[in-house]
Amino acid sequence: MKTVRWIKYILAILLAISCFVSITACTFGSDISKKMMIQGIGIDKEAEGYLVSVHYLRSGEEVKMDFIQSQGSTVYEALQNLTLQTGLIPTYSHNAMVVFSKECAQEGLTNIFDFFIRYHETRPTVDLFVAQDRAETLFQLQSEGQYTLATHAKSFAEADSATNKFAGSTVLDVTNRMASEYNAFALPELIIVDEYVQLGNTAYFRDNQLIGYFNREQSRGYVAAVYTIRNGVMVLEIPNIGTISLKLENTSSKITADILDDVPHFQIDVSCKAYISEINQDLRKKLSLDVYERFETALNETLKLQIESAIEQAVLRDHTDIFNFDVALQQEQTEYWKAHRDSWEQELRKIKYTVNVTSSVDRVQQEASPAF
């Protein structure tokens, strides 16, 4: 009898567990079906408040990217107003990108960026972009009846690693610069070409406002001086040889600060490793090994000019310290920085700088003149 009683007791426990699991699963499924899993957010300025354009996923028989828009006096209110149209609750843990309109960028990101820092569901690794014009235009585009912009977010963000022609930034990157004493940062631009979204130039900001753009060559110089080129391409014209394509990788840079005649002088040292990927010339023409020195000289001069062009435009013309010279001064010339920190924008007008680039060009599994 005791055995039968124990069996009934165990069966009752198992039945209770089974019911609990079933109820939990139903509740969980019900909760998921009520969620709007946001994948990308575009923000435009309106006469009163903001317009948000959203790509999102919802559970159903077919997982499909949907598009929706909403308005509000703040970004958060506009996003919460999405529920009024769909009955779904927005969630941000899967969001991959935020695109600011050009107008928002020009007026300043201060009033619209705080939500992406403060709200508990938002992620610091979300990639940020600036639209060529309105953000909603990018989100409205379809390819074969599908909204695809948000699905390409990571590809756009990683393009700087693939081509070293764009500067990418996340919420965390921008937050760190906003919190620094001198607020300057860069974001990649998104443009439309033949009904497709592509990366454009690099937009740079001072005090959270859009100031100007780097072209792709200047962007390469900026990335080489401030960050690391892990996998890029440099095309050079070499007299009496032709066009060569070099694969750039593992660049390193260092910016040091000195004070000469009461003027800040910055030394930008960049080292670069490159491999020959292509030489456009007659294969019957033999190249001597000393051509590597010519390749290195051409690479050094070209990258140096690109860095200098970016500094001349952003720092000296637009008075925007996108190269983080302020950080070098704080670390190495502390007393000078303390005396001039409040007038740093004016001090930028008179800085001096020197750029040195060194490189090493190696083979890629072949001689300079490949044998067949």
N, C-alpha and C positions, 0 to 999 in steps of 0.2 A: 504493500500500500504506500509505503514511504517513497518507493521508486516511482510509482505512478504520479504521486503528488509532486515529486521533484520535476518530472517530465512536464507536467502541466505548468509548473511554475516557470520553467525555462522557456516553454512555448509562449507563455504570456509575455515574458520579457522580450523575446524576439519579435512578437507581434507589435509590442509597443514601440520598439526601435524602428521596425519597418514603417509604421504609421508616421513616426516622427520624421524619418528620412523622406518619405513621400511628401509630407506637408511642407518640409523645408525646401525640397526640390521645386515644388509647385510655386512656393512663395518666391524662391530665387528666380525661377523662370518668369514669373509675373513681374518681378522687379526689373529684370533685364529688358523685358518687352516694353517697359515704360521709360527706358533710358534713351537719350539721344547722344550717341557716342561721337562727339565732335572730332573731326580729322583735320580741319583747317579753318582759319578765321581771317576774314578780310575786314578792314575798318576804313570807312569813309566819313568825312566831315559833312554834316548837313547844316541847314540854316539854324536849326535848333537841335543840338545833340549829335548823335552818331548813327550811322547805318552799318550794321554788321551783316556780312555775307558769310554763310557757313556751309561747309561740306560735312555731312555726317552719315553715320551708318545706323540702321535700326534693324533689330532682329525680325526675322520673318522666314517665309519659305525660301526667299532669295535675298542674300545679303547684297545690298546695292547702295552705291553712294548717292545720296540725295542732296538737294540744294535748297536753301531757305534763307530769307532775309528778314530783318527786324530792326526797329528803331527804338532809341531811348535817349534820355538826357545824358546818361553816362554809358560807357561800354558795358558795364555789368548789367545795368537795367535793360539795355538792348538785348543782351544775351538771355537774360531771364525772361524777357517778353516772347522768346521763341516758344515757350510753353503754352502761351495763349493761343498760338496757331496750331500746335500739334498735340498738346496734352502730354508731351514727352519732357522729361527732366534732363537738361544739358549736363553732360559729364565731360571732363577735360583731360582725363588721364591718358587718353589716346591721341590728343591733339599733337600734330607734327609741325605746324607752321602758323605764323601770324604775318599777314601782309598789311602794311600801312599804306594808305593812299599818299600820293605826292603832296596833296594839300595838307594832310595831317602832319607829314614830315616837315613841311615848310613852316607850319604854325607852331610845331613843337610837340614832342611825344610825352611831355611831363604829365599832362592830364589823363592820358590814355594808357600809360605803361604800368601804372601802379597796380592795376588789377592782376596783371600777369606775374607780378612779384608777390603780392599779398595773398591772393586767394589760395586756399589750402590744396585744391585739386590740381592747380596748374603746375607744369613741370619746368625746371630751370633749363632743360636741354632743348626746349622748343626753338626751332630755327626762325629767324626774323628776316623779313624782306621789305623792300620799298617798291611800290608799283610805279610804272612809268607815268600813269595818270590815276584813274580810279581803280581801287582794289576790286570792286564788284565786277568790273569788266573781265578780269582774269578768272574769277570764280564762275561766271556765267558761261564760259567757253565749254563746249562739249566736243568729244572725239568719238565718232560712231555712236552717238546717243548717250555717251557716258560722261559724267563729270570726273575729270582726272587730275586736276591741279594738285589736290592734297596728296594724292598717291605718289606724286613726283617730288614731294618736298625734300626728302632725304637725298635724292639724286641731285637736286639743285644745290643743296647745302654742301655736298661732297665734291662739287665740280671744281672748287679751288684746289683740292688735292689732285684732281685729274689733270688740270690744265694750268694751275697756278696763276690764273688770270682774274680771279675773283676773290674778294675777302668775305668770308662767311662769319656770322655772329649768332650766338644763342642768347636767350634771356639772361643767363648767368653772365656771359661776356659783357653785355651792355650794362647790366646792373653794377658790375664791378667798376666800369668806367664812370657811370653816373655817380657812384659813391666816392670817386676820387676827387681830389681838390680841383683838378682841371678836367672838365667833362668833354671828351671827344671820342667818337667811335665811328665805325663804318658798317654799312649794311649792303648786301648785294641787291641790285635792281632787277625786277622782272618786267619784261617787255613782251609784246605780241608781234610775231612775224608770221605772215601767211596763216593766220588763224591758229597759231601754236604759241604757247608760252615758252620763252627762252630767257636765259640770263642776259642782262644788258651790261651796264657799267657798274662801278662801285660808288655808292653814295656815302659822303662823309658828313658828320654832324659836329656841331659845337653847341654846348649848353642845350642839348636835346633837339636842336633845330637843324634842318637840312641846309648845308652851306654850299656844297658843290659835288662834282662827280669826277672820279678818275676814269680815264679810258682804260682799255685792257692792258696796254703796255705800262701805264702808270700803276695800275693795280698790281701787276707782277712785281714792279719795283717796291711798292708798299709792302706786299706780302713777304718778299725776300728780306727786307730790312727789319720788319717787326715780328714776323712769324717764321715758319719753316716751310719751304717747298719740299714736299715729299715725293711728288711725281708730276713733273711738268714738262713742257715742250718749249724749246727756243729754236727759232728758225733764223739762220744767219746767211748773209751773202758774202762769200769769200772770193776776192779777186783772183782770176785765173784758175779758180777751182769750180765754183758754182754755188748752188744752194745746199746747205747742210741742215739737217734736223737733229737737234740734240735732245736727249732725255735728261732732264734735271731731277736730282733727288738729293735728299739729306743736306739741304743748305743749313747753314748756321749763321747767326748774326750777333753782334754785340754793339751796343751804343754806350759810349763813355762821354762824360762831360768835363769840361775844363773852363776856367775863366781867364781870358787873355785881354788885358787892357779894359777890365770891367765889362767885358762882353762875353756872353756864353758861347763856347765853341764846342760843337759836338762831333765826335768821331764815329762814323758808322762803318764797321768792318763786317763784310759778308764773305763767307767762303762757300764754294759750290762744287759739287761733284756732278759730272755729266758724262753721258755715253753717246757715241755716234749711232744714231738710228737709221739715217739715210743720207746719202750723198748723190745729188742729181748731176751726174756727169757721165761721159763715155767710159764704159767699163774697161776699154782698152788703154785708157790713160792711167798710168801708174803714179801713185802718190808716195812720196818719201815720208819717213817717220817724223821729219821736222815740221810737217804740217800741223801736228798737234799743238805746237806752240802758237801757230797762227790762229787755230781754232780757239785756244784759251784766251789769247789777246782779244779776239773779236767778241767772245762771250763776256769777258770782263768789262770791256768798253760799253757794250750794249746794255748790260744790266746796270752798270754805273749810271748811264744816261737816264735809264728808266727811273731809278731811285731819285736822282737829282731832279728830274722833271716833276715827280710827285711832291717832293719837298718844296720846290719853287712855287708850285701852284697852291697847295693846301696850307703850308706853313707861312711862307713869305707873302704870298698874295692874299690869301683868305684868312690868315692869322688863326689857323686851326691846328692845334698840336696833336694831329692824328698819329704822329710817330712816338708819342709818349716821352718826349724830351723832358717833360716836367718830372717824370719818375727818375730819370738819370740825374737830374739836378738835386732832387730830394735826397737821393742816396749818396751822391759823391760830392756835391757842393752845397751842403746843408745851410750854411750861413748865408750864402747868396740867395738861396731859395727863400729863406725866411724873410729876407729883406725885400724881395721882389714878388712874392707869391700873389699879392693883391693886384699887381699890375702886369701879370704874366702875359696877357694878350698883347699889351704894348711892347713888352720885352721881346716877343717873338719877331717883331719887325726888324730887329737889328742882330739877330743871332747869326753866327757863322757856322759852317759845317764842312766836313771833308768826308768823302765816300771812297772807300777802298774795297775793291772786289778781287778776290783770287779764286781761281778755279783749277780743276784737274779734269781733263777730258780723256776718257779711257775707251777701249774697244768694247764692242758687244759681240763676243763670240766670233770675231772676224778681224782681218787685217784692215788697214785703211783702204787698201785696194783688195776687195774680196776675190778669192779664187773660186772658180767653178769647174 
